[in-house]
Each structure stands twice: as C-alpha cells, then as structure tokens.
Amino acid sequence: MSRMLEGKVVLVTGGGSGIGRATAAAMAREGARVAVADLSQEGIEATVALINSAGGQGIAITGDVAEETDVANMVARTVAAFGRIDCAFNNAGVSGRAVGPTGQRLHELAQSSVAKMFAVNLMGVFLCLKHEITQMLAQGGGGAIVNTSSIAGLIGLATSGHYVAAKHGVVGLTKTAAIEYASDGIRVNCVNPGYIQTPMTDEMMKTRHDEIMAKVPVRRLGRADEIAEAVVWMCSDKASFMTGAVHLVDGGYCAA
C-alpha cells in the first residue's frame, strides 16, 4: 500500500518536541524525507534519531524562525540535502509563559512581551511562508504548507491577548496565502489544536487542569500524534481540494 507522502520532501519547524516531533516522525513514516528545524539542537537531534532509527531520512537544522537569515538557511539546507521542498509544517511557536509573566490582562502586558510573541508566533510564520513559497515557485510543481494556529486563532482567551492576536494573525496569513498561490498549485492551510499534552502545556495543567477539562467535551487532553495525523493528511494529495482551511482538532472545545 502506498504511503501518503511517498517521495516528498518536508520542512518542519518547531520539530524538537511535542507536536513538531510527532508530526516529523509521522511524515517520515508516510514516506517523506524530513528536515527538522528548531532552536534546540538537542531536541532536533533526538527527533532525527527517532526518524532514522525507524528507517526514515531526516536532517537537523538549528535556527530561529524570528530571524530571516535563519529561515532562509532552513530552506537552503533542506534543498541542499534533498533537492526541493514539497511540503512544510510551520509549527514553531512559544506560549505566553515564554515571553513574560502569565495571567496578565491587556493593560498589564509589556510591549517587549507582545513583541516577542509576535516575532515568533506571527512573524516567524510569515518568514517561513515567504521563503518556502519562493522555493516552491522556483522549482515548480506546487506544494502544500500547513501553519500551526490554535483554538486561540478563532476565539478569545482571557489573559492571553498577545497569544490570541498572533494566532488570529496566522489564520489571516493562511487564508491570504491560499488565495494568492492557488493558481501556482500551492495549498496553504492551518491546523488549530486545542489543549494538547506537550511540554508547552505541562505547567498550565498543574494549576488549571480541572478548569480546562470542564470546557472540553471529550474530557481529556489531545495527543501530539492526533495533531500529526491531521497535518500529514493536509499535506498529502488526499487533501488536494483543501486550501485556505482552518482545521480544528480540539476535542470539541470550540463547539461547546
């Protein structure tokens, strides 16, 4: 039976842990050669070791998606190793905890915290789209890109204003890119995870588990591999008529 991404070359950002690692591994399992990028050298090396030990092909690229030279290098390194880029998963991101104090309302947020959030979670996606699309246009043949947004890209969440704004921005970039490059055969979609069991949510779950679970109809956290399966499908030819879509994987949170 043919695999969904057989012969494809994929670039995954934020691939050193969590959703990024699970998706990189799933893409390799489905036949892709995978370039794994992240700030954490240790993290991406562990992900690539996981891929290669399972018989796949992966390379590790250290870089910061908020820096255009790093993003350009991620794309160039992927092409140098594998010859092209067919798919990309723009997944790198940070939580509010990573950019400043948590639990702040809008009037309490420091400009520096908001700027850091936007630099990684929104500008980072823009820069990845810019350089990935440039490569896809140059090589021809179209492509598929999935951006990681969030339930926060569709609703408001108290004390997360900067995160919410950035993730709404990712949805807007996704829809615009989908329209602009449809005629070039490049599909652009976003996945909007709910509360997923990853290192990014571990600390939050220690203090807010019961509160959050009360709002999730399936009454559990999602798993990183459940997001990975959605992303693999969106990157595959099975999703050939899907572009500009917002794909919720949230256990019913936004339906409740």
C-alpha positions as CSV (number, residue, x, y, z in Angstrom):
1,M,0.0,0.0,0.0
2,S,1.4,3.4,-1.0
3,R,2.3,5.9,1.8
4,M,0.7,9.3,1.8
5,L,3.9,11.3,1.5
6,E,5.9,8.9,-0.6
7,G,8.9,10.7,-2.2
8,K,8.0,14.1,-0.7
9,V,10.5,16.4,1.0
10,V,9.2,18.2,4.1
11,L,10.5,21.0,6.3
12,V,9.1,21.0,9.9
13,T,9.8,23.9,12.2
14,G,9.5,23.5,16.0
15,G,10.4,19.9,15.4
16,G,12.4,19.4,18.6
17,S,9.5,18.3,20.8
18,G,5.7,18.0,21.1
19,I,3.6,18.4,18.0
20,G,6.5,19.1,15.8
21,R,8.4,16.0,16.8
22,A,5.3,13.8,16.4
23,T,4.5,15.3,13.0
24,A,8.0,14.9,11.7
25,A,8.0,11.3,12.7
26,A,4.6,10.7,11.2
27,M,5.7,12.3,7.9
28,A,8.8,10.1,7.7
29,R,6.6,7.1,8.4
30,E,4.5,8.1,5.4
31,G,7.5,8.2,3.1
32,A,8.8,11.8,3.3
33,R,12.3,12.9,3.8
34,V,12.2,15.4,6.6
35,A,14.3,18.4,7.6
36,V,13.7,19.1,11.2
37,A,14.3,22.7,12.4
38,D,14.2,24.1,16.0
39,L,16.2,26.3,18.3
40,S,17.0,23.3,20.4
41,Q,19.9,21.3,18.9
42,E,19.4,18.5,21.4
43,G,15.7,18.4,20.6
44,I,16.1,18.1,16.8
45,E,18.9,15.6,17.0
46,A,16.6,13.4,19.1
47,T,13.8,13.8,16.6
48,V,16.1,12.9,13.7
49,A,17.4,9.9,15.6
50,L,13.8,8.8,16.0
51,I,13.2,9.1,12.3
52,N,16.4,7.5,11.2
53,S,16.1,4.6,13.6
54,A,12.7,3.8,12.1
55,G,14.2,3.6,8.6
56,G,13.4,7.2,7.5
57,Q,15.6,10.0,6.3
58,G,15.9,13.2,8.4
59,I,18.3,16.0,8.9
60,A,18.6,18.5,11.8
61,I,18.8,22.3,11.2
62,T,19.2,24.7,14.1
63,G,17.6,28.1,13.7
64,D,15.2,30.8,15.0
65,V,12.1,31.4,12.9
66,A,12.0,35.0,14.1
67,E,15.3,35.7,12.2
68,E,15.0,35.9,8.4
69,T,18.6,34.7,7.8
70,D,17.9,31.6,9.8
71,V,14.7,30.8,7.9
72,A,16.4,31.3,4.6
73,N,19.1,28.9,5.8
74,M,16.5,26.3,6.8
75,V,15.1,26.3,3.3
76,A,18.5,26.3,1.7
77,R,19.8,23.5,3.9
78,T,16.7,21.4,3.1
79,V,17.1,21.9,-0.7
80,A,20.9,21.2,-0.5
81,A,20.2,17.9,1.3
82,F,17.1,16.7,-0.6
83,G,16.8,18.8,-3.8
84,R,13.5,20.5,-3.2
85,I,10.7,21.3,-0.7
86,D,7.3,19.8,-1.4
87,C,5.6,20.4,1.9
88,A,6.2,22.5,5.0
89,F,4.8,22.5,8.6
90,N,5.3,25.9,10.1
91,N,4.8,24.8,13.7
92,A,7.4,26.7,15.8
93,G,5.9,28.8,18.5
94,V,6.0,30.0,22.1
95,S,3.5,30.3,24.9
96,G,2.8,33.3,27.0
97,R,4.9,31.8,29.7
98,A,8.0,32.0,27.5
99,V,7.7,35.8,26.9
100,G,6.8,37.3,30.3
101,P,4.6,36.9,33.4
102,T,1.4,34.9,32.9
103,G,-2.1,35.8,33.9
104,Q,-1.9,39.4,32.6
105,R,-4.8,41.3,31.1
106,L,-4.1,43.5,28.1
107,H,-3.3,46.7,30.0
108,E,-0.7,44.8,32.1
109,L,1.2,43.3,29.1
110,A,4.7,44.8,28.4
111,Q,5.4,45.9,24.9
112,S,8.5,43.7,25.0
113,S,6.4,40.6,25.8
114,V,4.0,41.3,23.0
115,A,6.8,42.0,20.5
116,K,8.5,38.7,21.3
117,M,5.2,36.8,21.0
118,F,4.5,38.4,17.6
119,A,8.1,37.8,16.5
120,V,8.0,34.1,16.9
121,N,4.3,33.2,16.5
122,L,3.4,35.5,13.7
123,M,6.5,37.0,12.0
124,G,8.0,33.5,12.2
125,V,5.1,32.0,10.2
126,F,5.3,34.9,7.7
127,L,9.0,34.4,7.1
128,C,8.6,30.7,6.7
129,L,5.8,31.2,4.2
130,K,7.9,33.8,2.3
131,H,10.9,31.6,1.8
132,E,9.1,28.3,1.4
133,I,6.8,29.7,-1.3
134,T,9.7,31.4,-3.1
135,Q,11.4,27.9,-3.3
136,M,8.2,26.2,-4.4
137,L,7.6,28.7,-7.1
138,A,11.2,28.4,-8.4
139,Q,11.1,24.6,-8.6
140,G,7.6,24.3,-9.9
141,G,5.1,21.6,-9.3
142,G,3.2,23.3,-6.5
143,G,3.3,22.3,-2.8
144,A,1.5,22.1,0.5
145,I,2.0,24.1,3.6
146,V,0.4,23.8,7.0
147,N,0.7,26.5,9.6
148,T,0.0,25.9,13.3
149,S,-2.6,28.3,14.7
150,S,-4.7,27.3,17.7
151,I,-8.2,27.5,19.1
152,A,-6.9,30.9,20.1
153,G,-6.8,31.8,16.5
154,L,-10.6,31.6,16.4
155,I,-11.8,32.7,19.9
156,G,-10.7,35.0,22.7
157,L,-8.9,33.7,25.8
158,A,-8.6,35.9,28.8
159,T,-5.1,36.9,29.9
160,S,-3.7,35.6,26.6
161,G,-4.2,38.7,24.4
162,H,-0.8,38.6,22.7
163,Y,-1.0,34.9,22.0
164,V,-4.6,35.2,20.7
165,A,-3.7,38.1,18.4
166,A,-0.7,36.3,17.0
167,K,-2.7,33.1,16.3
168,H,-5.6,35.1,14.7
169,G,-2.8,36.6,12.5
170,V,-1.7,33.1,11.5
171,V,-5.2,32.3,10.3
172,G,-5.3,35.5,8.2
173,L,-1.9,34.8,6.7
174,T,-3.0,31.3,5.8
175,K,-6.2,32.4,4.1
176,T,-4.4,35.2,2.1
177,A,-1.6,32.9,1.0
178,A,-4.1,30.3,-0.1
179,I,-5.8,32.7,-2.3
180,E,-2.6,34.3,-3.7
181,Y,-0.9,31.0,-4.6
182,A,-3.8,28.7,-5.6
183,S,-3.1,29.2,-9.3
184,D,0.5,28.0,-8.7
185,G,-0.7,24.8,-7.2
186,I,0.4,25.7,-3.7
187,R,-2.1,24.8,-1.0
188,V,-1.9,26.6,2.4
189,N,-4.0,25.5,5.4
190,C,-3.7,25.8,9.1
191,V,-4.3,23.3,12.0
192,N,-5.9,24.7,15.1
193,P,-5.1,22.5,18.1
194,G,-6.9,22.7,21.4
195,Y,-5.3,21.7,24.6
196,I,-2.6,19.1,23.8
197,Q,-0.4,17.2,26.1
198,T,3.0,18.7,25.3
199,P,5.9,20.3,27.2
200,M,4.3,23.7,26.4
201,T,1.1,22.8,28.4
202,D,2.7,20.8,31.2
203,E,2.9,23.7,33.7
204,M,-0.5,25.1,32.9
205,M,-2.1,21.7,33.5
206,K,-0.6,21.6,37.0
207,T,-2.7,24.6,38.0
208,R,-5.7,24.7,35.6
209,H,-6.4,21.0,34.7
210,D,-9.9,20.7,36.1
211,E,-10.9,24.2,34.9
212,I,-9.8,23.4,31.3
213,M,-11.2,19.9,31.2
214,A,-14.6,21.2,32.2
215,K,-14.7,23.1,28.8
216,V,-13.5,20.1,26.6
217,P,-16.4,17.9,25.7
218,V,-14.3,14.7,25.3
219,R,-12.9,15.4,28.8
220,R,-9.2,14.8,28.1
221,L,-6.1,16.4,26.6
222,G,-5.3,15.8,23.0
223,R,-2.2,13.9,22.0
224,A,0.6,15.3,19.7
225,D,0.1,12.3,17.4
226,E,-3.5,13.2,16.9
227,I,-2.4,16.6,15.5
228,A,0.3,14.9,13.5
229,E,-2.2,12.7,11.7
230,A,-4.3,15.8,10.6
231,V,-1.2,17.6,9.3
232,V,0.0,14.6,7.3
233,W,-3.4,14.3,5.7
234,M,-3.5,18.1,4.9
235,C,0.0,17.8,3.3
236,S,-0.9,14.8,1.2
237,D,-2.6,14.6,-2.2
238,K,-5.7,13.2,-0.4
239,A,-6.4,16.9,0.6
240,S,-5.9,18.2,-3.0
241,F,-9.1,20.3,-2.9
242,M,-8.4,21.8,0.6
243,T,-6.7,25.2,0.8
244,G,-7.3,28.2,3.0
245,A,-8.9,26.0,5.6
246,V,-9.0,26.2,9.3
247,H,-8.8,22.7,10.7
248,L,-9.8,22.4,14.3
249,V,-8.5,19.4,16.3
250,D,-9.7,20.4,19.8
251,G,-11.9,17.7,21.4
252,G,-15.0,19.8,20.8
253,Y,-13.8,22.9,22.7
254,C,-14.9,25.4,20.1
255,A,-18.2,23.6,19.5
256,A,-19.3,23.8,23.2
